[in-house]
Amino acid sequence: MKSDSSTLQKKLLPRHISFMAMGGVIGTGIFKGSSETVSLAGPGVIFSYAFAGLLLLVVMGAIAEMATVYPGRNMKDFIREAFGERISFILGWMYCFMWLAVCVIEVIAAGSFLQFWLPDVPLWVLSLASAAFILAINRMSVAGYGEFEFWLAGIKIAMIIVFILLGAAMLFGLLPGTSAPFPHNYRDYGGFFPNGWTAIFSALLVVMFSYGGSELIGLTLSEAKDAEKVLPRVVKSFILRVVLFYTLPILIICGLIPWNSLSEQTSPFVQVLSSAGLQGAAHLMNFILITAVLSAANSGIYGATRMLHSMAAGGEAPAKLARISAKGVPVNSLILCGVVLILGSMLAVFNQAGLFRLLMAVPGFVVLLVWITICLSQLKLRKRYPKAPSFKVWGFPYITVLTVIGLVVIALLFLFDAQNRISIGTCLAVLLLLIVWSLVRFRPRSGQSQQ
């Protein structure tokens, strides 16, 4: 079957790519989920984010390296080149499953935040409105979508920067009428590692969910201008920003408020601003939270539709999903994702808390599978690159092997975490179904071996 990939419009600029990936990463994980990671490891949780950032750096470096060797191809194409259509098929559908789960979480979260201003409106109505808004954005041309997401993600990034500057001034007593709490909250209440070093690894389970979406850069390659040239530069700056935007706010939060007094019911950002007596802090942070989750859902729908298009173009999904609109949008893939998103948002009618518990661990576990496969693809393909890469991962192959080992260990921690039993069971059930489906769909023909 002839691929439709060439019909995707190459109109994404470096700033679009970087902010789209940032939009997928900076969402509920930092604005709300950070309270959970802090409760697990205290101020020392910044080492969890730093360690996960090092793993992410290698994964993103592997994507950038392969992009310089295989121009015009995306993340899934690299996996297919390395391991064949069967693994590509399984990982592609798992990735779509992950992003759709994330999007359902984000639109329901957006609905719950909107209820702060509209308490009498049912949650499912607000979630449905949020889903419709996201789908409307994704109907734009890729250039228009990239520009919209650039500003949508830019709002929350700007707010994080303002929070860091304001929090640092409060921390060192630079604001009029404030006394510097530094460094008492780091030393008291059990110290910097109140639950011991091992708690850093327990927090990694939540951190991986937070960092999930970074690999979205690997799906923008088909629509990016000169991707093989700009991607290495984008990756380097992106990793630094992500780590700083997670670690600095958490350091400030733990410095201003004792780590064990943070409430998981409220965003720690709101708690810090409220403690400073900032008028309208709750309304300001509610706006930021809504922007954050809508931006994350926006990036998620992009990731799911582009993965479905890539799979359809490669014969791993129904051919109709490869159809491109006049604006360069995979329209049938968007319709399919829209149906799932709308049905998912309607689940807010039922048990919201139970739904969150079921879905939250799904992205973290699937992201681990995808990251491991990306690294293994680089390890396998490096020996048979058609040309020398203009960008190489540092310390290959040792750094890549150590990254794979680290990711596998975290994945095993996921499997044996009792709190994630239902979620991981769901992931494994979907994975098993896809494995069986792939065995049936890609049976080796007579005289032909499966790669």
C-alpha positions as CSV (number, residue, x, y, z in Angstrom):
1,M,0.0,0.0,0.0
2,K,1.3,3.4,-0.8
3,S,2.0,5.6,2.2
4,D,0.2,8.8,2.7
5,S,2.9,10.2,5.0
6,S,4.1,12.6,2.3
7,T,0.8,14.4,2.3
8,L,1.4,15.7,5.9
9,Q,2.4,19.3,5.8
10,K,5.9,20.1,7.0
11,K,5.0,23.4,8.7
12,L,6.0,22.8,12.3
13,L,8.8,25.2,13.4
14,P,11.3,24.3,16.2
15,R,9.4,26.5,18.7
16,H,6.2,24.6,17.8
17,I,7.9,21.2,18.3
18,S,9.5,22.2,21.6
19,F,6.3,23.7,23.1
20,M,4.1,20.9,21.9
21,A,6.2,18.4,23.8
22,M,6.3,20.7,26.8
23,G,2.5,20.9,26.5
24,G,2.3,17.1,26.8
25,V,4.7,17.0,29.8
26,I,3.7,20.0,31.9
27,G,0.1,19.2,33.0
28,T,-1.5,17.7,36.1
29,G,1.8,16.0,36.9
30,I,3.4,19.2,38.1
31,F,0.5,21.4,39.1
32,K,-1.3,18.8,41.1
33,G,0.6,15.5,41.1
34,S,3.7,17.1,42.7
35,S,1.9,17.0,46.0
36,E,1.9,13.2,45.8
37,T,5.6,12.9,44.9
38,V,6.5,15.3,47.7
39,S,4.4,13.2,50.2
40,L,6.4,10.1,49.1
41,A,10.0,11.5,49.3
42,G,9.9,14.9,50.8
43,P,12.1,17.7,49.4
44,G,14.5,15.0,48.2
45,V,12.0,14.1,45.4
46,I,13.9,16.5,43.2
47,F,16.5,13.7,42.8
48,S,13.7,11.5,41.4
49,Y,12.9,14.2,38.8
50,A,16.6,14.7,38.0
51,F,17.3,10.9,37.6
52,A,14.2,10.5,35.4
53,G,15.4,13.5,33.4
54,L,18.8,11.8,32.7
55,L,16.9,8.7,31.4
56,L,14.7,11.0,29.3
57,L,17.8,12.7,27.9
58,V,19.1,9.4,26.6
59,V,15.7,8.4,25.1
60,M,15.3,11.8,23.4
61,G,19.0,11.7,22.2
62,A,18.3,8.3,20.6
63,I,15.3,9.7,18.7
64,A,17.3,12.7,17.6
65,E,20.2,10.4,16.4
66,M,17.9,8.2,14.4
67,A,16.1,11.2,12.9
68,T,19.4,12.4,11.4
69,V,19.9,9.0,9.7
70,Y,16.3,8.4,8.6
71,P,15.0,11.8,7.5
72,G,11.2,12.2,7.1
73,R,10.5,9.2,9.3
74,N,9.0,9.3,12.8
75,M,9.4,7.4,16.1
76,K,7.2,4.5,15.1
77,D,9.1,4.1,11.8
78,F,12.4,3.7,13.8
79,I,10.8,0.9,15.8
80,R,9.5,-0.8,12.7
81,E,12.9,-0.5,11.0
82,A,14.5,-2.2,14.0
83,F,12.0,-4.9,15.0
84,G,9.6,-5.3,12.2
85,E,5.9,-4.6,11.7
86,R,4.7,-6.8,14.6
87,I,6.4,-4.9,17.4
88,S,5.6,-1.6,15.6
89,F,2.0,-2.7,15.5
90,I,1.8,-3.5,19.2
91,L,3.7,-0.4,20.4
92,G,1.7,1.8,18.1
93,W,-1.7,0.7,19.4
94,M,-0.4,0.8,23.0
95,Y,0.8,4.4,22.5
96,C,-2.6,5.4,21.1
97,F,-4.3,3.6,24.1
98,M,-2.0,5.6,26.4
99,W,-2.7,9.0,24.9
100,L,-6.4,8.5,24.8
101,A,-6.4,7.5,28.5
102,V,-4.4,10.7,29.2
103,C,-6.8,12.8,27.2
104,V,-9.8,11.4,29.1
105,I,-8.1,12.1,32.4
106,E,-7.2,15.7,31.3
107,V,-10.7,16.7,30.0
108,I,-12.4,15.3,33.2
109,A,-9.8,17.2,35.2
110,A,-10.5,20.4,33.2
111,G,-14.2,19.9,33.9
112,S,-13.6,19.5,37.6
113,F,-11.5,22.8,37.6
114,L,-14.3,24.6,35.7
115,Q,-16.7,23.6,38.4
116,F,-14.8,26.0,40.7
117,W,-16.5,28.8,38.8
118,L,-19.6,26.9,37.6
119,P,-20.5,24.7,40.6
120,D,-24.1,24.1,39.5
121,V,-23.1,22.7,36.1
122,P,-22.7,18.8,36.0
123,L,-19.2,17.6,35.6
124,W,-19.9,15.6,32.5
125,V,-21.2,18.7,30.7
126,L,-18.1,20.7,31.4
127,S,-15.9,17.7,30.5
128,L,-17.8,17.3,27.3
129,A,-17.3,21.0,26.5
130,S,-13.6,20.7,27.2
131,A,-13.4,17.7,24.8
132,A,-15.2,19.6,22.1
133,F,-12.8,22.5,22.5
134,I,-9.8,20.2,22.1
135,L,-11.2,18.5,19.0
136,A,-11.9,21.9,17.4
137,I,-8.3,22.9,17.9
138,N,-7.1,19.7,16.3
139,R,-9.1,20.4,13.2
140,M,-6.9,23.3,12.4
141,S,-4.1,23.1,9.8
142,V,-0.9,21.8,11.4
143,A,0.7,25.3,11.2
144,G,-2.4,26.8,13.0
145,Y,-2.4,24.0,15.5
146,G,1.3,24.4,16.3
147,E,0.8,28.2,16.8
148,F,-2.2,27.7,19.0
149,E,-0.5,25.1,21.2
150,F,2.6,27.3,21.3
151,W,0.6,30.0,23.0
152,L,-1.5,27.6,25.1
153,A,1.6,25.9,26.5
154,G,3.4,29.3,26.7
155,I,0.8,30.5,29.2
156,K,1.5,27.8,31.8
157,I,5.3,28.0,31.2
158,A,5.2,31.7,31.8
159,M,3.2,31.2,35.0
160,I,5.7,28.6,36.2
161,I,8.6,31.1,35.6
162,V,6.6,33.8,37.5
163,F,6.0,31.3,40.3
164,I,9.7,30.5,40.5
165,L,10.7,34.1,40.7
166,L,8.0,35.1,43.2
167,G,8.7,32.0,45.3
168,A,12.4,32.6,45.3
169,A,11.8,36.2,46.5
170,M,9.6,34.8,49.3
171,L,12.0,32.1,50.2
172,F,14.9,34.6,50.7
173,G,12.7,37.3,52.3
174,L,13.1,39.7,49.5
175,L,9.4,40.7,49.4
176,P,8.3,43.6,51.7
177,G,6.8,42.4,55.0
178,T,8.0,38.8,54.6
179,S,10.6,36.8,56.6
180,A,12.9,34.3,55.0
181,P,12.0,30.7,56.0
182,F,15.1,29.4,54.2
183,P,16.5,26.9,55.1
184,H,14.4,25.8,58.1
185,N,11.8,23.7,56.1
186,Y,14.6,21.8,54.5
187,R,16.2,20.9,57.8
188,D,13.2,20.4,60.0
189,Y,10.4,17.8,59.6
190,G,12.8,14.9,59.0
191,G,15.3,16.7,56.9
192,F,15.8,16.6,53.1
193,F,15.2,12.9,52.9
194,P,12.5,12.3,55.6
195,N,11.5,8.9,54.3
196,G,15.0,7.7,53.3
197,W,16.8,7.3,50.0
198,T,14.6,4.5,48.9
199,A,11.6,6.8,48.7
200,I,13.2,8.5,45.7
201,F,12.6,5.3,43.7
202,S,9.0,5.0,45.0
203,A,8.4,8.5,43.7
204,L,9.7,7.5,40.2
205,L,6.4,5.8,39.5
206,V,4.6,9.1,39.6
207,V,7.4,11.0,38.0
208,M,7.3,8.7,34.9
209,F,3.7,9.7,34.5
210,S,4.7,13.3,34.7
211,Y,7.4,13.1,32.1
212,G,5.3,11.0,29.7
213,G,4.7,12.8,26.5
214,S,8.2,14.0,26.0
215,E,8.7,11.4,23.3
216,L,5.9,13.3,21.4
217,I,8.8,15.0,19.6
218,G,9.4,11.7,17.8
219,L,6.0,12.0,16.1
220,T,6.4,15.6,14.9
221,L,9.2,14.6,12.5
222,S,6.9,14.0,9.6
223,E,5.5,17.6,9.9
224,A,8.7,19.5,10.9
225,K,10.9,21.6,8.7
226,D,14.4,20.2,8.5
227,A,13.7,17.9,11.5
228,E,17.1,16.1,11.2
229,K,18.9,19.4,11.7
230,V,16.8,21.2,14.3
231,L,15.8,18.2,16.5
232,P,19.2,17.7,18.3
233,R,19.2,21.4,19.3
234,V,15.5,21.2,20.4
235,V,16.1,18.1,22.5
236,K,19.0,19.6,24.5
237,S,17.1,22.7,25.4
238,F,13.9,20.8,26.0
239,I,15.4,18.4,28.6
240,L,16.9,21.3,30.5
241,R,13.6,23.2,30.6
242,V,11.6,20.2,31.7
243,V,13.9,19.3,34.6
244,L,14.1,22.9,35.8
245,F,10.4,23.5,35.5
246,Y,9.8,20.5,37.8
247,T,12.7,20.7,40.3
248,L,12.8,24.5,40.9
249,P,9.1,24.9,41.8
250,I,9.2,21.8,44.1
251,L,12.3,23.2,45.9
252,I,10.4,26.5,46.4
253,I,7.2,24.7,47.6
254,C,9.1,22.6,50.1
255,G,11.1,25.6,51.2
256,L,8.0,27.8,51.9
257,I,5.7,25.1,53.3
258,P,6.6,22.0,55.4
259,W,6.5,19.0,53.0
260,N,4.3,17.0,55.3
261,S,1.6,19.8,55.5
262,L,0.9,19.8,51.8
263,S,-2.7,18.7,50.9
264,E,-3.2,16.3,48.0
265,Q,-6.7,17.8,47.6
266,T,-5.4,21.2,46.5
267,S,-2.6,22.2,44.2
268,P,0.6,23.0,46.1
269,F,0.9,26.1,43.9
270,V,-2.4,27.4,45.3
271,Q,-1.3,26.6,48.8
272,V,1.9,28.6,48.4
273,L,0.2,31.6,46.8
274,S,-2.6,31.5,49.4
275,S,0.0,31.4,52.3
276,A,1.6,34.5,50.8
277,G,-1.8,36.3,51.1
278,L,-1.9,36.9,47.3
279,Q,-5.4,38.1,46.5
280,G,-7.1,36.0,43.9
281,A,-4.5,33.3,44.1
282,A,-7.1,30.5,43.8
283,H,-8.7,32.0,40.7
284,L,-5.3,32.6,39.1
285,M,-4.1,29.1,39.7
286,N,-7.5,27.6,38.6
287,F,-7.0,29.4,35.3
288,I,-3.5,28.0,35.0
289,L,-4.6,24.5,35.9
290,I,-7.3,24.6,33.2
291,T,-4.8,25.8,30.6
292,A,-2.3,23.2,31.7
293,V,-4.7,20.2,31.4
294,L,-6.2,21.4,28.1
295,S,-2.8,21.9,26.6
296,A,-1.8,18.4,27.7
297,A,-5.0,16.9,26.2
298,N,-4.3,19.0,23.0
299,S,-0.9,17.4,22.7
300,G,-2.3,14.0,23.4
301,I,-4.9,14.1,20.6
302,Y,-2.1,15.2,18.3
303,G,0.0,12.3,19.3
304,A,-2.8,9.7,19.0
305,T,-4.0,11.0,15.6
306,R,-0.4,11.1,14.1
307,M,0.4,7.6,15.4
308,L,-2.9,6.3,13.9
309,H,-2.0,8.0,10.6
310,S,1.5,6.5,10.6
311,M,0.1,3.0,11.3
312,A,-2.5,3.3,8.6
313,A,0.1,4.5,6.1
314,G,2.2,1.4,7.0
315,G,-0.6,-1.1,6.8
316,E,-0.9,-1.6,10.5
317,A,-4.3,0.1,10.9
318,P,-7.3,0.5,8.6
319,A,-6.3,2.4,5.5
320,K,-9.1,4.9,5.9
321,L,-7.3,6.3,9.0
322,A,-4.5,7.6,6.7
323,R,-6.9,10.0,4.9
324,I,-5.7,13.6,5.1
325,S,-8.0,16.6,4.9
326,A,-7.2,19.7,2.8
327,K,-5.7,21.3,5.9
328,G,-3.3,18.4,6.3
329,V,-5.1,16.8,9.2
330,P,-5.6,13.0,9.5
331,V,-9.4,13.6,9.6
332,N,-10.6,10.0,10.1
333,S,-8.0,9.4,12.8
334,L,-9.3,12.6,14.5
335,I,-12.9,11.4,14.3
336,L,-12.0,8.0,15.9
337,C,-10.1,9.8,18.7
338,G,-12.9,12.2,19.1
339,V,-15.5,9.5,19.6
340,V,-13.3,7.9,22.3
341,L,-12.7,11.2,24.0
342,I,-16.3,12.1,24.0
343,L,-17.4,8.7,25.4
344,G,-14.6,9.0,28.0
345,S,-15.7,12.4,29.1
346,M,-19.2,11.0,29.6
347,L,-17.7,8.6,32.2
348,A,-17.6,11.6,34.5
349,V,-21.3,10.8,35.1
350,F,-20.1,7.8,37.1
351,N,-17.3,7.3,39.6
352,Q,-14.8,10.0,38.9
353,A,-12.3,9.0,41.7
354,G,-12.4,5.4,40.6
355,L,-11.8,6.4,37.0
356,F,-8.8,8.4,37.9
357,R,-7.3,5.5,39.9
358,L,-7.9,3.2,36.9
359,L,-6.3,5.5,34.3
360,M,-3.5,7.3,36.1
361,A,-0.9,4.5,36.0
362,V,-1.7,3.6,32.4
363,P,0.4,6.4,30.9
364,G,3.4,5.8,33.1
365,F,3.6,2.0,32.3
366,V,3.1,2.5,28.5
367,V,5.6,5.3,28.4
368,L,8.2,3.0,30.0
369,L,7.5,0.3,27.3
370,V,7.8,2.9,24.5
371,W,11.0,4.4,25.9
372,I,12.6,1.0,26.4
373,T,11.8,0.1,22.8
374,I,13.2,3.4,21.4
375,C,16.5,2.7,23.2
376,L,16.6,-0.9,22.0
377,S,15.8,0.3,18.4
378,Q,18.9,2.6,18.6
379,L,21.1,-0.2,19.9
380,K,20.0,-2.5,17.1
381,L,20.0,0.1,14.2
382,R,23.3,1.8,15.0
383,K,25.3,-1.1,13.4
384,R,23.4,-0.8,10.1
385,Y,22.7,2.9,9.7
386,P,22.6,3.8,5.9
387,K,24.8,6.8,6.7
388,A,26.8,8.3,9.6
389,P,24.6,10.2,12.0
390,S,25.3,13.9,12.3
391,F,24.3,13.7,16.0
392,K,25.3,10.8,18.3
393,V,24.2,9.7,21.8
394,W,27.0,10.2,24.2
395,G,28.8,7.2,25.7
396,F,27.1,4.7,23.3
397,P,26.4,1.8,23.9
398,Y,27.0,1.9,27.6
399,I,24.8,4.9,28.4
400,T,21.9,3.4,26.3
401,V,22.3,0.0,28.0
402,L,22.3,1.5,31.5
403,T,19.2,3.5,30.5
404,V,17.3,0.4,29.4
405,I,18.3,-1.4,32.6
406,G,17.0,1.6,34.7
407,L,13.7,1.8,32.7
408,V,13.2,-2.0,33.1
409,V,13.7,-1.7,36.9
410,I,11.1,1.1,37.1
411,A,8.7,-1.0,35.0
412,L,9.1,-3.9,37.4
413,L,8.4,-1.5,40.3
414,F,5.2,-0.6,38.5
415,L,4.2,-4.2,38.1
416,F,4.6,-5.0,41.8
417,D,3.0,-1.8,43.2
418,A,-0.3,-2.8,44.8
419,Q,-1.9,0.6,44.3
420,N,-1.5,0.2,40.5
421,R,-2.8,-3.4,40.4
422,I,-6.0,-2.6,38.5
423,S,-4.3,-0.2,36.1
424,I,-1.4,-2.4,35.3
425,G,-3.8,-5.4,34.9
426,T,-5.7,-3.3,32.3
427,C,-2.4,-2.5,30.5
428,L,-1.3,-6.1,30.5
429,A,-4.7,-7.3,29.2
430,V,-4.5,-4.8,26.3
431,L,-0.9,-5.8,25.6
432,L,-1.8,-9.5,25.6
433,L,-4.7,-8.8,23.2
434,L,-2.5,-6.8,20.9
435,I,0.2,-9.6,20.9
436,V,-2.5,-12.2,20.0
437,W,-3.9,-9.8,17.3
438,S,-0.4,-9.3,15.9
439,L,0.3,-13.1,15.7
440,V,-2.9,-13.5,13.7
441,R,-2.5,-10.4,11.5
442,F,1.2,-10.8,10.6
443,R,1.5,-14.5,10.1
444,P,4.8,-15.3,8.2
445,R,3.9,-16.3,4.6
446,S,5.4,-19.5,3.2
447,G,9.0,-19.0,2.3
448,Q,9.1,-15.7,4.2
449,S,10.6,-15.1,7.7
450,Q,9.3,-12.6,10.1
451,Q,11.8,-10.0,11.0
